[in-house]
Amino acid sequence: MQKQLEKIEIELAQRIYKLFIEKFDGNKSAFARASQCNETTIRRIFRNQQGITINLLLRIAFALEISVTDLLKDFKIERENLKQ
């Protein structure tokens, strides 16, 4: 399951990055202000060096003017076969 979660985190960061480029024209400072976090956090998320908390995800979605549901659309965690 961990590998699936890592893939989802990477895909989520890519989705956010694409929307950020469209809305903020690459201005990380403006995006950080709109998301009410610091620019270092934004940079670390885009480099996949930091995970996204629910709180931060909500603030990012608000700044991008998109719902969290739309950001998370089609993500699925498959149940792995567990052998005991």
C-alpha positions in Angstrom: 0.0 0.0 0.0 2.9 2.4 0.7 3.9 2.4 -3.0 0.4 3.3 -4.0 0.3 6.1 -1.5 3.6 7.5 -2.8 2.3 7.4 -6.4 -0.8 9.2 -5.3 1.3 11.9 -3.6 3.4 12.4 -6.7 0.3 12.6 -8.9 -1.4 15.0 -6.5 1.6 17.3 -6.5 1.7 17.2 -10.3 -2.0 18.1 -10.5 -1.5 21.0 -8.1 1.6 22.2 -10.0 -0.3 22.2 -13.3 -3.2 24.3 -11.8 -0.7 26.5 -10.0 1.1 27.3 -13.3 -2.2 28.2 -15.0 -3.6 30.3 -12.1 -0.4 31.9 -10.7 1.8 31.9 -13.8 4.6 30.2 -11.9 4.7 32.7 -9.0 5.3 30.6 -6.0 5.3 33.6 -3.6 1.8 34.6 -4.7 0.6 30.9 -4.5 2.1 30.5 -1.0 0.4 33.7 0.2 -3.0 32.6 -1.3 -2.5 29.2 0.4 -1.5 30.8 3.7 1.7 28.9 4.0 5.4 29.7 3.3 7.1 29.5 -0.1 9.4 26.8 1.2 6.5 24.5 1.8 5.3 25.0 -1.8 8.7 24.3 -3.2 9.1 21.1 -1.1 5.7 19.9 -2.2 6.5 20.4 -5.9 9.9 18.6 -5.4 8.0 15.7 -3.6 10.0 16.3 -0.5 7.0 17.0 1.7 3.6 15.4 2.1 0.4 17.4 2.1 -1.7 17.5 5.3 -5.5 17.8 5.0 -5.3 21.3 6.4 -2.7 22.3 3.7 -4.7 20.5 1.0 -7.8 22.5 1.9 -5.9 25.8 1.7 -4.2 24.9 -1.6 -7.6 23.9 -3.1 -9.1 27.2 -1.9 -6.2 29.2 -3.4 -6.6 27.3 -6.7 -10.3 27.8 -6.6 -11.0 24.1 -7.0 -12.6 21.6 -4.7 -10.6 19.0 -2.8 -12.8 16.4 -4.4 -11.7 17.5 -7.9 -8.1 17.4 -6.9 -8.5 13.9 -5.5 -10.7 12.6 -8.3 -10.0 9.1 -9.6 -7.4 8.2 -7.0 -7.9 4.7 -5.7 -6.0 2.5 -3.3 -6.2 -1.2 -4.4 -6.4 -3.8 -1.7 -3.3 -5.9 -1.8 -3.3 -9.6 -1.2 -1.9 -10.2 2.3 -0.6 -13.7 3.0 -0.1 -14.8 6.5 
